[in-house]
């Protein structure tokens, strides 16, 4: 005798998943603007909490990268910024791709080393 099947979690709409993935990948083109617009469009919608959560994470990460980029820009005068700035770009690109893959699989990925300014 087989055990009873557990109930399936509710499926998200296709647009919610698309918004979630685009909130991350759109940062390659418009870093803060894309997640901000998606967050503002989805934060109060009942069925779009998945997209809003991903957009919020992406927005927090982009703000953190912007602050870190400014610090690296200042440190260019101390030469260390010349090393840190490309590493920051590489780190940002890898994290964005990981987050987009997780969003496509239905998960919200919390970016490491990120200031959580938008709650």
Secondary structure, DSSP 4 states (H G I P E B T S, - for coil): -PPPPPPPPPPPPHHHHHHHHHHHHGGGTSTTHHHHHHHHHHTT-TT-HHHHHHHHHHHHHHHHHHHHHHHHHHHGGGSHHHHHHHHHHHHHHHHHHHHHHHHHTT-PPPPTT------
